[in-house]
């Protein structure tokens, strides 16, 4: 595995724009772009955009928010499984 170093000045300069263009925040009117599409639009390489996005997401959301999202997804998955498999015993309480 290689180490990727993100220049803090590059992060500061592009953080808001990357978050605005990506799927980090759901928007009904405009789907987010992939890291590759964002990189092409901003003139950066894809790996830099990926690093900016990942660091910025962690900066924007507290650990509590991440845990709430994980729990929400777990319950949604169980509810879908219970319905799709016709197994009410799988539905979370």
C-alpha positions, 0 to 999 in steps of 0.5 A: 500500500502506498502513502498519499500525502494531501497538501493542506493548501490544496485541501483548503482550496478545493474542499467546499467545491468537492463536497458540493459536487459529490454525493456526500449530501443528497440533493433531489435536483442534481445528482452528485458527480463521481470523483473522476468527473469532479477531477476532470471539472476541477483540473485535479487528478482523481486520487487527489479528489478522493482524498479531499472528499474522504477527509472533508466528509470526516471533517463535516460529520461527527462520529455520532452522525456516522454511527447513526447512519450505520444504524439506519442502514442496518435497520433499512437492510433488515426491513428490506430483507424481511419484506423481500424474503417474506420473513417478518422475523428478520424485521428489527424491533 
